[in-house]
Amino acid sequence: MMTDIQLYTKLADLPTELKKRVSDYIDSLIVKEQSANNTKKRKAGLAKGLINMKDNFNDPIEGFENYL
C-alpha cells in the first residue's frame, strides 16, 4: 500500500492538467462512496398483507382455452 507521502510525491510531479483530472476523480470517488453509504437496505416483508390472491387465481381464463 502506498503511503500518503508517496502519493503526494507522485501527485506533485504531475502536470497541472493531470492534477485536475486526479482531483476530479477523487471527487467522484467521494460522491460514489457517500451515495453507497446513504443507500438504505430493503427490508423483507414490508408489503405483507397488502396483496391478496384470489382462490381461483390459477383457474383457466374464459376465452383463452385455445392458446394453451
C-alpha positions, -999 to 999 in steps of 0.1 A, spaced: 0 0 0 12 35 -9 18 60 20 4 95 19 39 109 13 44 86 -17 11 95 -31 17 132 -26 51 130 -43 36 113 -73 9 140 -74 33 168 -71 53 156 -101 22 156 -124 15 184 -149 -14 208 -139 -39 192 -163 -33 158 -149 -36 171 -113 -70 185 -122 -81 151 -136 -68 133 -104 -87 158 -83 -119 153 -103 -115 115 -100 -110 118 -62 -142 139 -60 -161 113 -80 -149 85 -56 -161 105 -26 -195 111 -41 -198 74 -51 -188 63 -15 -212 87 1 -241 76 -21 -233 40 -14 -234 46 24 -267 65 22 -285 37 4 -309 21 27 -312 -17 27 -346 -30 18 -364 -49 45 -383 -80 35 -420 -84 44 -430 -47 44 -458 -53 19 -471 -84 37 -509 -85 38 -512 -58 11 -517 -82 -18 -544 -108 -17 -545 -137 -42 -580 -149 -52 -588 -186 -47 -594 -190 -84 -561 -174 -95 -548 -205 -113 -581 -213 -130 -582 -211 -168 -594 -177 -181 -625 -179 -202 -617 -173 -239 -581 -183 -236 -585 -221 -236 -573 -224 -272 -540 -206 -266 -525 -231 -241 
